[in-house]
């Protein structure tokens, strides 16, 4: 039982680390909300970017 729990926790930890490796930072001001998890931002160089928030329940 302990080995299975350790293996499961290790697998979960690796999945979290791999998922955050693809995260990107985007700076801007929110100018619109499409739905619960999608927003539109205006970047400092005045481009509109649609952003989908991952990992939220909205």
MOHU-V319542 format. One record per helix or strand of 2 or more residues. SS is the DSSP state (a for helix, b for strand). FROM is the first residue (numbers start at 1). TO is the last residue. Records with the same first field share a line. If there is no record, write none. Layout:
# MOHU-V319542
SS = FROM-TO + FROM-TO
This chain:
# MOHU-V319542
a = 2-21
b = 29-35 + 38-42 + 48-52
